[in-house]
Amino acid sequence: MQLYAESKSYRVEMSQPASDLPRLTLKEFKKLRRETAIQVLDTRFSDIFLQGFVPKSINIGFNGPFDHFLAQVFPNKAQKLLLITDGDSQDTVYHHLLKLGYTHVIGVLEGGIETWKASEDVVSLRNISAGEFRKRSDQGHIVDVRTDKEFGNGHIDNAMNIPLTDFVNFGSTLKKDNQQLYVHCQSGYRSAVAVSILSAKGFKHICNIQGGYKALREEVKENQ
């Protein structure tokens, strides 16, 4: 069986020009966030995002194949976006979005997630290892968000294949009940995007599997 690895493209963009990206106060950010046409995009590393994020925000980590999945989740480049980023990376993210044609970035929350957490509630999602999952894999539903081709080349028992290819329809075949959803991809990047989408759509019982199918396969091999 062939294993697929999601490549990571780390960017270092030096000497960026002064940014005209608006730095928003919490009050300004909250007001804009209430507008239905505006989406909060959180570009932090997925493991950090899952520990606590603004409700209904979508995670597309800038440390991974950002361009590809940004285009999948937001095919309309006129989408209005509010940003939450890692540390002082807001200018780098902003200029990169402009380069990709996303020109409707409304602003970034000044101080990032820490500003939000100081007075507002965050959502967090469980993020378990392949080993922990193996101990409880007979519970709930297993959701594999890889492509049909990847799924066909190998998958874990009882997994449902729901490819992360359509932001609008993703998760529409799942029921919002009390069953736990264990979500994984190939190596962990896509599943973080997926669980953030499911959370934004109102799913409550969601769990991300760290390392994805690659880690699950290694776990099986080690315990055979």
C-alpha positions in Angstrom: 0.0 0.0 0.0 1.3 3.4 -0.9 1.3 6.2 1.7 0.8 9.8 0.7 2.5 12.6 2.5 1.2 16.2 2.5 4.1 18.4 1.7 4.8 21.5 3.8 6.0 24.7 2.3 7.5 27.0 4.9 7.8 30.7 3.8 10.2 33.3 4.9 9.2 36.7 3.4 11.7 39.3 4.5 11.6 43.1 4.3 7.8 43.4 3.7 6.6 46.9 3.1 4.6 48.6 5.8 1.2 47.0 5.9 -2.1 48.8 5.4 -3.9 45.9 7.0 -6.2 47.4 9.7 -5.4 46.3 13.2 -8.8 45.8 14.8 -9.8 46.3 18.5 -11.8 43.5 20.0 -14.9 45.7 19.8 -14.3 46.3 16.1 -13.5 42.7 15.4 -16.7 41.4 17.1 -18.9 43.9 15.2 -17.5 42.8 11.8 -17.6 39.1 12.7 -21.4 39.3 13.2 -21.8 40.1 9.5 -22.8 36.9 7.6 -20.7 37.7 4.6 -17.5 37.8 6.6 -15.5 34.7 7.6 -12.8 34.5 10.3 -9.7 32.8 8.9 -7.3 31.5 11.6 -3.9 30.7 10.1 -2.2 29.4 13.2 -0.6 26.0 13.5 -3.3 23.4 13.7 -2.4 21.9 17.1 -2.4 25.4 18.6 -5.7 26.3 16.9 -7.4 23.2 18.3 -6.5 24.2 21.9 -8.7 27.3 21.6 -10.2 29.4 18.8 -12.9 32.0 18.0 -16.2 30.3 17.4 -17.0 29.5 13.8 -13.5 30.4 12.6 -11.8 28.3 9.9 -8.3 27.0 10.3 -5.9 26.9 7.3 -2.4 26.7 8.8 0.1 29.0 7.1 2.8 26.5 8.0 1.5 23.9 5.5 0.1 23.7 1.9 -1.8 26.9 2.6 -2.3 28.1 -1.0 -3.9 24.8 -2.1 -6.4 24.5 0.7 -7.2 28.2 0.8 -8.4 27.9 -2.8 -10.5 24.8 -2.0 -12.2 26.3 1.0 -12.5 29.8 -0.4 -12.7 29.4 -4.2 -14.3 32.9 -4.4 -11.4 35.4 -4.0 -13.9 38.1 -3.2 -14.7 36.4 0.1 -14.4 38.9 3.0 -12.0 37.7 5.6 -11.0 38.6 9.2 -7.6 37.3 10.3 -6.2 35.7 13.4 -2.5 34.8 13.0 0.5 33.5 14.9 2.5 36.2 16.7 3.8 38.9 14.4 3.0 37.0 11.1 -0.1 39.1 10.2 1.7 41.2 7.6 3.3 38.2 6.0 0.0 36.4 5.8 -1.8 39.5 4.5 0.7 40.2 1.7 0.6 36.6 0.7 -3.2 36.7 0.5 -3.0 39.8 -1.7 -0.5 38.0 -3.9 -3.0 35.2 -4.3 -5.8 37.6 -5.3 -7.7 37.7 -2.0 -8.1 41.4 -1.8 -11.1 41.6 0.6 -9.2 41.2 3.9 -11.0 43.4 6.3 -8.5 43.4 9.1 -6.7 41.4 11.8 -7.5 41.1 15.5 -4.8 43.2 17.3 -3.1 40.9 19.8 -4.6 37.8 18.2 -6.3 35.0 20.1 -5.0 36.3 23.4 -7.0 39.5 22.9 -10.1 37.4 22.3 -9.5 35.0 25.2 -9.1 37.9 27.7 -12.8 38.6 27.7 -14.5 36.1 25.3 -15.1 32.3 25.3 -13.1 30.1 22.9 -14.0 26.8 21.4 -11.6 23.9 21.7 -11.6 20.5 20.1 -10.0 17.2 21.2 -6.8 16.3 19.5 -5.7 12.8 20.3 -2.8 10.6 19.2 -3.2 7.5 17.0 -2.4 5.4 20.0 -5.1 6.9 22.1 -7.6 6.5 19.2 -6.7 2.8 18.9 -7.9 2.3 22.4 -11.3 3.7 21.7 -11.8 3.2 18.0 -15.0 1.1 18.5 -16.9 4.2 19.5 -18.5 6.8 17.3 -17.9 7.4 13.6 -14.5 7.5 11.8 -14.4 10.2 9.1 -11.6 10.0 6.5 -11.3 13.3 4.7 -8.7 12.2 2.1 -9.5 11.9 -1.6 -11.3 9.0 -3.1 -8.0 7.8 -4.6 -6.2 7.9 -1.3 -9.0 6.1 0.5 -9.1 3.4 -2.2 -5.4 2.8 -1.7 -5.9 1.9 2.0 -8.0 3.0 4.9 -8.8 1.9 8.5 -11.8 -0.4 9.2 -15.3 1.2 9.3 -14.1 4.6 8.1 -16.4 6.8 6.1 -14.8 8.6 3.2 -16.0 12.2 3.0 -13.3 14.1 1.0 -12.5 17.6 1.9 -13.1 19.0 -1.5 -16.2 21.2 -1.2 -16.4 23.7 1.7 -20.1 24.4 1.1 -21.3 20.8 1.1 -18.6 19.3 3.4 -20.3 17.4 6.3 -23.8 17.6 4.9 -24.1 13.8 5.0 -23.3 13.6 8.7 -25.9 13.8 11.5 -25.6 16.3 14.3 -26.2 13.7 17.0 -24.3 12.6 20.1 -22.1 10.2 18.2 -18.4 11.1 18.4 -16.7 12.0 15.1 -13.1 10.9 14.8 -11.6 12.8 11.9 -8.4 12.1 10.1 -6.6 12.8 6.8 -3.2 11.6 5.6 -0.9 13.5 8.0 -3.0 15.9 10.0 -3.2 19.2 8.0 -6.5 18.6 6.2 -8.3 17.1 9.3 -7.7 20.4 11.2 -9.3 22.3 8.3 -12.1 19.7 8.3 -12.9 19.8 12.1 -12.9 23.6 12.0 -15.5 23.5 9.2 -17.6 21.0 11.1 -17.4 23.1 14.3 -18.5 26.2 12.3 -21.4 24.2 11.0 -22.6 23.3 14.5 -21.2 19.9 15.1 -20.3 19.4 18.8 -18.7 16.0 19.2 -15.6 16.2 17.1 -12.1 14.8 17.7 -9.1 15.2 15.5 -6.5 12.4 15.1 -3.0 13.7 15.2 -0.7 12.5 12.4 -3.7 11.1 10.4 -3.7 7.9 8.4 0.1 7.8 8.4 0.3 7.7 12.2 -2.6 5.2 12.3 -0.8 2.8 10.0 2.4 3.1 12.1 0.4 2.4 15.2 -1.1 -0.8 13.7 2.4 -2.0 12.6 3.9 -1.5 16.0 1.1 -3.5 17.7 1.0 -6.4 15.3 
